[in-house]
Amino acid sequence: MARWYRKRSMPKRVKLNEISEKITRKEKAMRLLLVEDDQALQQELQQQLLLQNYSIDVASDGEIALFQGLEYDYDIAVIDLGLPKIDGTTVVKALREKGRDFPILILTARDRWQDKVSGLDAGADDYLTKPFHVEELTSRLNALIRRSAGKASTMINNGPYSLDIATSQVLVEQMSVNLSAHEFKVFKYLMLHVGEVVSKTTLTEHIYDQDFDLDSNVIEVFIRRLRKKLDPDSKYNFIETKRGQGYRLLKFT
């Protein structure tokens, strides 16, 4: 069987549920839709992306992919073009026509340059040809997420607060503050959506995988810890609680 992406070293194969146990749901933030009909490749990519702390939903054909893309909110999607039932280009076009604006990276075969053109014309933001290194995939995904949030660099600045996506460093008035992995993930999502009201459900869905029961109560714990660590004297009151709606990170001028 041909391998559709290259790895510099072959790690010991582990089960996806074992990875999920090691990378707790609290540590995940970016919700990704992975659409690939090759089951072996799908599992390999899911395994690698889990290690990058993505929360992943999977689909094996275009029909399921279109339903999920319209039904749920995603930060980014990886869509293979050669899908059964509905091809990937049609899925991308339908998502865009319905107003779904999350970044989409398409996977294409190396000898089908026409697919790249049609996929990009349909509304995809980037493409990757098979075979590929998984490091290039994750790098492109990170770049697309930054670009969609209006961030050209890895550093996000908002008043006294700075967050470096690449190094996972958080600064308050240029002083480094240590956050746990899950605290960082919640703060990162709020920083990427500064000024917007983000519901508990939305935050929860971007932390948990599709197979887990959602528990929004944990979000209250994360928010409380972020306030204590990043604004201990209530100088900025940077996270607003919008009763019945969620939370809003203030946008500083």
Short mmCIF file of the C-alpha atoms (twelve columns), coordinates in Angstrom:
data_MODEL
# 
_entry.id   MODEL 
# 
loop_
_atom_site.group_PDB 
_atom_site.id 
_atom_site.type_symbol 
_atom_site.label_atom_id 
_atom_site.label_alt_id 
_atom_site.label_comp_id 
_atom_site.label_asym_id 
_atom_site.label_seq_id 
_atom_site.Cartn_x 
_atom_site.Cartn_y 
_atom_site.Cartn_z 
_atom_site.pdbx_PDB_model_num 
ATOM 1   C CA . MET A 1   0.000   0.000  0.000   1 
ATOM 2   C CA . ALA A 2   1.349   3.417  -0.947  1 
ATOM 3   C CA . ARG A 3   1.950   5.786  1.913   1 
ATOM 4   C CA . TRP A 4   0.334   9.142  1.230   1 
ATOM 5   C CA . TYR A 5   2.513   11.197 3.499   1 
ATOM 6   C CA . ARG A 6   6.149   11.043 4.488   1 
ATOM 7   C CA . LYS A 7   7.451   10.756 8.008   1 
ATOM 8   C CA . ARG A 8   11.075  11.331 8.946   1 
ATOM 9   C CA . SER A 9   10.895  8.599  11.522  1 
ATOM 10  C CA . MET A 10  8.379   5.845  12.123  1 
ATOM 11  C CA . PRO A 11  6.960   6.113  15.631  1 
ATOM 12  C CA . LYS A 12  5.518   3.126  17.359  1 
ATOM 13  C CA . ARG A 13  1.865   2.786  16.343  1 
ATOM 14  C CA . VAL A 14  -0.514  3.550  19.164  1 
ATOM 15  C CA . LYS A 15  -4.280  3.509  19.345  1 
ATOM 16  C CA . LEU A 16  -6.108  6.787  18.988  1 
ATOM 17  C CA . ASN A 17  -7.894  6.359  22.292  1 
ATOM 18  C CA . GLU A 18  -4.522  5.942  23.998  1 
ATOM 19  C CA . ILE A 19  -3.421  9.277  22.551  1 
ATOM 20  C CA . SER A 20  -6.660  10.899 23.670  1 
ATOM 21  C CA . GLU A 21  -6.037  9.672  27.194  1 
ATOM 22  C CA . LYS A 22  -2.553  11.194 27.201  1 
ATOM 23  C CA . ILE A 23  -3.708  14.466 25.629  1 
ATOM 24  C CA . THR A 24  -6.686  15.331 27.796  1 
ATOM 25  C CA . ARG A 25  -9.717  17.082 26.389  1 
ATOM 26  C CA . LYS A 26  -8.841  20.108 28.451  1 
ATOM 27  C CA . GLU A 27  -5.680  20.632 26.395  1 
ATOM 28  C CA . LYS A 28  -7.382  20.884 23.000  1 
ATOM 29  C CA . ALA A 29  -8.552  24.127 21.458  1 
ATOM 30  C CA . MET A 30  -8.663  24.254 17.653  1 
ATOM 31  C CA . ARG A 31  -11.513 22.173 16.224  1 
ATOM 32  C CA . LEU A 32  -10.594 20.530 12.923  1 
ATOM 33  C CA . LEU A 33  -12.684 18.650 10.363  1 
ATOM 34  C CA . LEU A 34  -10.634 15.898 8.706   1 
ATOM 35  C CA . VAL A 35  -12.177 14.477 5.521   1 
ATOM 36  C CA . GLU A 36  -10.329 11.507 4.010   1 
ATOM 37  C CA . ASP A 37  -11.748 8.268  2.595   1 
ATOM 38  C CA . ASP A 38  -8.491  6.297  2.833   1 
ATOM 39  C CA . GLN A 39  -8.928  4.801  6.286   1 
ATOM 40  C CA . ALA A 40  -5.235  4.118  6.828   1 
ATOM 41  C CA . LEU A 41  -4.283  7.681  5.939   1 
ATOM 42  C CA . GLN A 42  -7.196  9.069  7.951   1 
ATOM 43  C CA . GLN A 43  -6.060  7.261  11.080  1 
ATOM 44  C CA . GLU A 44  -2.423  8.266  10.580  1 
ATOM 45  C CA . LEU A 45  -3.335  11.939 10.142  1 
ATOM 46  C CA . GLN A 46  -5.742  11.856 13.051  1 
ATOM 47  C CA . GLN A 47  -3.035  10.376 15.243  1 
ATOM 48  C CA . GLN A 48  -0.512  13.039 14.256  1 
ATOM 49  C CA . LEU A 49  -2.967  15.947 14.566  1 
ATOM 50  C CA . LEU A 50  -4.082  14.776 17.992  1 
ATOM 51  C CA . LEU A 51  -0.481  15.122 19.063  1 
ATOM 52  C CA . GLN A 52  -0.674  18.751 17.905  1 
ATOM 53  C CA . ASN A 53  -3.611  19.299 20.302  1 
ATOM 54  C CA . TYR A 54  -6.318  19.614 17.663  1 
ATOM 55  C CA . SER A 55  -9.831  18.501 18.516  1 
ATOM 56  C CA . ILE A 56  -10.792 16.386 15.506  1 
ATOM 57  C CA . ASP A 57  -14.008 15.348 13.792  1 
ATOM 58  C CA . VAL A 58  -13.621 12.907 10.898  1 
ATOM 59  C CA . ALA A 59  -15.624 12.100 7.777   1 
ATOM 60  C CA . SER A 60  -14.993 9.439  5.139   1 
ATOM 61  C CA . ASP A 61  -17.163 10.719 2.292   1 
ATOM 62  C CA . GLY A 62  -18.359 14.018 0.888   1 
ATOM 63  C CA . GLU A 63  -21.931 13.615 2.045   1 
ATOM 64  C CA . ILE A 64  -20.972 13.297 5.706   1 
ATOM 65  C CA . ALA A 65  -18.369 16.041 5.326   1 
ATOM 66  C CA . LEU A 66  -20.917 18.498 3.952   1 
ATOM 67  C CA . PHE A 67  -23.365 17.716 6.751   1 
ATOM 68  C CA . GLN A 68  -20.721 18.185 9.448   1 
ATOM 69  C CA . GLY A 69  -19.319 21.325 7.856   1 
ATOM 70  C CA . LEU A 70  -22.761 22.937 7.813   1 
ATOM 71  C CA . GLU A 71  -23.926 21.628 11.179  1 
ATOM 72  C CA . TYR A 72  -20.896 22.374 13.380  1 
ATOM 73  C CA . ASP A 73  -18.444 25.218 13.881  1 
ATOM 74  C CA . TYR A 74  -14.840 24.513 12.915  1 
ATOM 75  C CA . ASP A 75  -11.632 26.496 13.058  1 
ATOM 76  C CA . ILE A 76  -10.216 24.728 10.010  1 
ATOM 77  C CA . ALA A 77  -10.802 21.767 7.688   1 
ATOM 78  C CA . VAL A 78  -8.606  19.346 5.744   1 
ATOM 79  C CA . ILE A 79  -10.511 17.919 2.780   1 
ATOM 80  C CA . ASP A 80  -9.311  15.342 0.285   1 
ATOM 81  C CA . LEU A 81  -10.675 16.027 -3.196  1 
ATOM 82  C CA . GLY A 82  -11.101 12.399 -4.266  1 
ATOM 83  C CA . LEU A 83  -14.075 11.537 -2.067  1 
ATOM 84  C CA . PRO A 84  -16.960 9.103  -2.636  1 
ATOM 85  C CA . LYS A 85  -20.605 10.270 -2.907  1 
ATOM 86  C CA . ILE A 86  -19.716 13.977 -3.220  1 
ATOM 87  C CA . ASP A 87  -16.281 15.021 -4.441  1 
ATOM 88  C CA . GLY A 88  -14.160 17.358 -2.355  1 
ATOM 89  C CA . THR A 89  -14.365 20.312 -4.749  1 
ATOM 90  C CA . THR A 90  -18.167 20.223 -4.622  1 
ATOM 91  C CA . VAL A 91  -18.048 20.032 -0.816  1 
ATOM 92  C CA . VAL A 92  -15.795 23.094 -0.614  1 
ATOM 93  C CA . LYS A 93  -17.972 25.060 -3.043  1 
ATOM 94  C CA . ALA A 94  -21.166 24.151 -1.162  1 
ATOM 95  C CA . LEU A 95  -19.665 25.162 2.181   1 
ATOM 96  C CA . ARG A 96  -18.621 28.545 0.809   1 
ATOM 97  C CA . GLU A 97  -22.008 29.124 -0.817  1 
ATOM 98  C CA . LYS A 98  -23.636 28.492 2.558   1 
ATOM 99  C CA . GLY A 99  -21.417 31.093 4.202   1 
ATOM 100 C CA . ARG A 100 -18.998 28.779 5.982   1 
ATOM 101 C CA . ASP A 101 -15.776 30.795 6.067   1 
ATOM 102 C CA . PHE A 102 -13.354 28.682 8.121   1 
ATOM 103 C CA . PRO A 103 -10.011 27.982 6.381   1 
ATOM 104 C CA . ILE A 104 -9.928  24.903 4.159   1 
ATOM 105 C CA . LEU A 105 -6.809  23.030 3.080   1 
ATOM 106 C CA . ILE A 106 -7.312  20.513 0.276   1 
ATOM 107 C CA . LEU A 107 -5.308  17.349 -0.362  1 
ATOM 108 C CA . THR A 108 -4.600  16.456 -3.981  1 
ATOM 109 C CA . ALA A 109 -2.667  13.882 -5.983  1 
ATOM 110 C CA . ARG A 110 0.636   15.182 -7.359  1 
ATOM 111 C CA . ASP A 111 -0.254  14.510 -11.022 1 
ATOM 112 C CA . ARG A 112 -3.620  16.303 -10.944 1 
ATOM 113 C CA . TRP A 113 -2.780  20.002 -11.147 1 
ATOM 114 C CA . GLN A 114 -6.290  20.646 -12.495 1 
ATOM 115 C CA . ASP A 115 -7.680  19.548 -9.115  1 
ATOM 116 C CA . LYS A 116 -5.603  22.202 -7.359  1 
ATOM 117 C CA . VAL A 117 -7.001  24.924 -9.600  1 
ATOM 118 C CA . SER A 118 -10.618 23.772 -9.296  1 
ATOM 119 C CA . GLY A 119 -10.283 23.343 -5.520  1 
ATOM 120 C CA . LEU A 120 -8.862  26.821 -5.022  1 
ATOM 121 C CA . ASP A 121 -11.462 28.311 -7.365  1 
ATOM 122 C CA . ALA A 122 -14.178 26.591 -5.306  1 
ATOM 123 C CA . GLY A 123 -12.988 28.439 -2.199  1 
ATOM 124 C CA . ALA A 124 -10.140 26.446 -0.642  1 
ATOM 125 C CA . ASP A 125 -7.413  28.518 1.015   1 
ATOM 126 C CA . ASP A 126 -4.423  26.255 0.421   1 
ATOM 127 C CA . TYR A 127 -3.489  22.851 -0.947  1 
ATOM 128 C CA . LEU A 128 -1.007  20.089 -0.252  1 
ATOM 129 C CA . THR A 129 -0.020  17.416 -2.722  1 
ATOM 130 C CA . LYS A 130 0.441   13.771 -1.788  1 
ATOM 131 C CA . PRO A 131 2.831   12.488 -0.573  1 
ATOM 132 C CA . PHE A 132 3.732   15.077 2.044   1 
ATOM 133 C CA . HIS A 133 5.500   15.447 5.364   1 
ATOM 134 C CA . VAL A 134 3.123   15.793 8.294   1 
ATOM 135 C CA . GLU A 135 5.264   18.677 9.581   1 
ATOM 136 C CA . GLU A 136 4.398   20.651 6.444   1 
ATOM 137 C CA . LEU A 137 0.706   19.938 6.966   1 
ATOM 138 C CA . THR A 138 0.725   21.207 10.552  1 
ATOM 139 C CA . SER A 139 2.778   24.251 9.561   1 
ATOM 140 C CA . ARG A 140 0.308   25.162 6.836   1 
ATOM 141 C CA . LEU A 141 -2.641  24.650 9.183   1 
ATOM 142 C CA . ASN A 142 -1.095  26.947 11.795  1 
ATOM 143 C CA . ALA A 143 -0.451  29.600 9.142   1 
ATOM 144 C CA . LEU A 144 -4.038  29.411 7.888   1 
ATOM 145 C CA . ILE A 145 -5.421  29.780 11.407  1 
ATOM 146 C CA . ARG A 146 -3.252  32.828 12.056  1 
ATOM 147 C CA . ARG A 147 -4.224  34.338 8.714   1 
ATOM 148 C CA . SER A 148 -7.937  33.781 9.312   1 
ATOM 149 C CA . ALA A 149 -7.642  35.609 12.615  1 
ATOM 150 C CA . GLY A 150 -5.863  38.506 10.911  1 
ATOM 151 C CA . LYS A 151 -2.499  37.559 12.403  1 
ATOM 152 C CA . ALA A 152 0.481   37.623 10.046  1 
ATOM 153 C CA . SER A 153 2.922   36.563 12.765  1 
ATOM 154 C CA . THR A 154 2.783   34.064 15.596  1 
ATOM 155 C CA . MET A 155 2.383   36.874 18.160  1 
ATOM 156 C CA . ILE A 156 -1.092  38.128 19.094  1 
ATOM 157 C CA . ASN A 157 -1.183  41.447 20.954  1 
ATOM 158 C CA . ASN A 158 -4.145  42.980 22.757  1 
ATOM 159 C CA . GLY A 159 -3.351  45.883 25.074  1 
ATOM 160 C CA . PRO A 160 -1.258  44.613 27.992  1 
ATOM 161 C CA . TYR A 161 -1.673  41.013 26.841  1 
ATOM 162 C CA . SER A 162 0.504   39.152 24.343  1 
ATOM 163 C CA . LEU A 163 0.332   35.531 23.264  1 
ATOM 164 C CA . ASP A 164 2.852   33.704 21.096  1 
ATOM 165 C CA . ILE A 165 1.216   30.805 19.275  1 
ATOM 166 C CA . ALA A 166 4.559   29.254 18.313  1 
ATOM 167 C CA . THR A 167 6.097   29.193 21.798  1 
ATOM 168 C CA . SER A 168 2.881   29.056 23.891  1 
ATOM 169 C CA . GLN A 169 4.144   32.036 25.880  1 
ATOM 170 C CA . VAL A 170 1.791   34.542 27.503  1 
ATOM 171 C CA . LEU A 171 2.916   38.021 28.561  1 
ATOM 172 C CA . VAL A 172 1.157   40.591 30.731  1 
ATOM 173 C CA . GLU A 173 2.781   44.022 30.519  1 
ATOM 174 C CA . GLN A 174 5.827   42.263 28.990  1 
ATOM 175 C CA . MET A 175 6.103   39.934 31.985  1 
ATOM 176 C CA . SER A 176 5.815   36.202 31.344  1 
ATOM 177 C CA . VAL A 177 2.956   34.377 33.068  1 
ATOM 178 C CA . ASN A 178 2.844   30.602 33.354  1 
ATOM 179 C CA . LEU A 179 -0.416  28.956 32.317  1 
ATOM 180 C CA . SER A 180 -1.273  25.289 32.335  1 
ATOM 181 C CA . ALA A 181 -1.830  23.676 28.946  1 
ATOM 182 C CA . HIS A 182 -5.621  23.845 29.136  1 
ATOM 183 C CA . GLU A 183 -5.626  27.424 30.473  1 
ATOM 184 C CA . PHE A 184 -3.462  28.435 27.526  1 
ATOM 185 C CA . LYS A 185 -5.809  26.778 25.043  1 
ATOM 186 C CA . VAL A 186 -8.855  28.641 26.362  1 
ATOM 187 C CA . PHE A 187 -6.997  31.966 26.455  1 
ATOM 188 C CA . LYS A 188 -5.668  31.378 22.939  1 
ATOM 189 C CA . TYR A 189 -9.178  30.843 21.584  1 
ATOM 190 C CA . LEU A 190 -10.432 34.012 23.261  1 
ATOM 191 C CA . MET A 191 -7.466  35.986 21.914  1 
ATOM 192 C CA . LEU A 192 -8.198  34.720 18.409  1 
ATOM 193 C CA . HIS A 193 -11.782 35.949 18.837  1 
ATOM 194 C CA . VAL A 194 -11.122 39.145 20.798  1 
ATOM 195 C CA . GLY A 195 -14.141 41.407 21.157  1 
ATOM 196 C CA . GLU A 196 -16.563 38.603 20.331  1 
ATOM 197 C CA . VAL A 197 -18.986 36.944 22.725  1 
ATOM 198 C CA . VAL A 198 -17.999 33.265 22.893  1 
ATOM 199 C CA . SER A 199 -20.476 30.857 24.436  1 
ATOM 200 C CA . LYS A 200 -19.556 28.089 26.837  1 
ATOM 201 C CA . THR A 201 -20.792 25.611 24.265  1 
ATOM 202 C CA . THR A 202 -18.495 27.008 21.591  1 
ATOM 203 C CA . LEU A 203 -15.482 26.912 23.909  1 
ATOM 204 C CA . THR A 204 -16.359 23.396 25.010  1 
ATOM 205 C CA . GLU A 205 -16.755 22.141 21.442  1 
ATOM 206 C CA . HIS A 206 -13.307 23.476 20.601  1 
ATOM 207 C CA . ILE A 207 -11.771 21.651 23.557  1 
ATOM 208 C CA . TYR A 208 -13.495 18.286 23.386  1 
ATOM 209 C CA . ASP A 209 -13.544 15.708 20.590  1 
ATOM 210 C CA . GLN A 210 -16.837 14.742 18.951  1 
ATOM 211 C CA . ASP A 211 -16.920 11.411 20.786  1 
ATOM 212 C CA . PHE A 212 -16.916 12.918 24.284  1 
ATOM 213 C CA . ASP A 213 -19.857 14.122 26.338  1 
ATOM 214 C CA . LEU A 214 -19.697 17.896 26.579  1 
ATOM 215 C CA . ASP A 215 -19.311 19.458 30.006  1 
ATOM 216 C CA . SER A 216 -19.378 23.248 29.929  1 
ATOM 217 C CA . ASN A 217 -18.859 23.574 33.693  1 
ATOM 218 C CA . VAL A 218 -15.127 23.114 33.240  1 
ATOM 219 C CA . ILE A 219 -15.048 26.354 31.215  1 
ATOM 220 C CA . GLU A 220 -16.042 28.312 34.321  1 
ATOM 221 C CA . VAL A 221 -13.034 26.865 36.119  1 
ATOM 222 C CA . PHE A 222 -10.677 27.856 33.295  1 
ATOM 223 C CA . ILE A 223 -12.061 31.403 33.153  1 
ATOM 224 C CA . ARG A 224 -11.713 31.816 36.915  1 
ATOM 225 C CA . ARG A 225 -8.089  30.681 36.791  1 
ATOM 226 C CA . LEU A 226 -7.290  32.978 33.854  1 
ATOM 227 C CA . ARG A 227 -8.693  35.982 35.719  1 
ATOM 228 C CA . LYS A 228 -6.669  35.133 38.794  1 
ATOM 229 C CA . LYS A 229 -3.403  34.622 36.918  1 
ATOM 230 C CA . LEU A 230 -3.652  37.333 34.259  1 
ATOM 231 C CA . ASP A 231 -5.457  40.042 36.210  1 
ATOM 232 C CA . PRO A 232 -4.984  39.307 39.937  1 
ATOM 233 C CA . ASP A 233 -5.718  42.900 41.017  1 
ATOM 234 C CA . SER A 234 -8.727  43.280 38.696  1 
ATOM 235 C CA . LYS A 235 -6.896  46.129 37.006  1 
ATOM 236 C CA . TYR A 236 -8.174  45.344 33.531  1 
ATOM 237 C CA . ASN A 237 -11.253 43.151 34.052  1 
ATOM 238 C CA . PHE A 238 -10.332 41.771 30.666  1 
ATOM 239 C CA . ILE A 239 -12.843 38.897 30.505  1 
ATOM 240 C CA . GLU A 240 -16.483 39.930 30.634  1 
ATOM 241 C CA . THR A 241 -19.185 37.479 31.623  1 
ATOM 242 C CA . LYS A 242 -22.254 37.955 29.443  1 
ATOM 243 C CA . ARG A 243 -24.983 36.282 31.424  1 
ATOM 244 C CA . GLY A 244 -26.774 33.655 29.397  1 
ATOM 245 C CA . GLN A 245 -24.415 34.207 26.437  1 
ATOM 246 C CA . GLY A 246 -20.840 33.395 27.405  1 
ATOM 247 C CA . TYR A 247 -17.614 35.357 27.719  1 
ATOM 248 C CA . ARG A 248 -15.995 38.251 25.873  1 
ATOM 249 C CA . LEU A 249 -12.318 39.176 25.896  1 
ATOM 250 C CA . LEU A 250 -12.094 42.970 25.855  1 
ATOM 251 C CA . LYS A 251 -10.416 44.552 22.864  1 
ATOM 252 C CA . PHE A 252 -7.929  47.150 24.066  1 
ATOM 253 C CA . THR A 253 -7.122  50.153 21.885  1 
# 
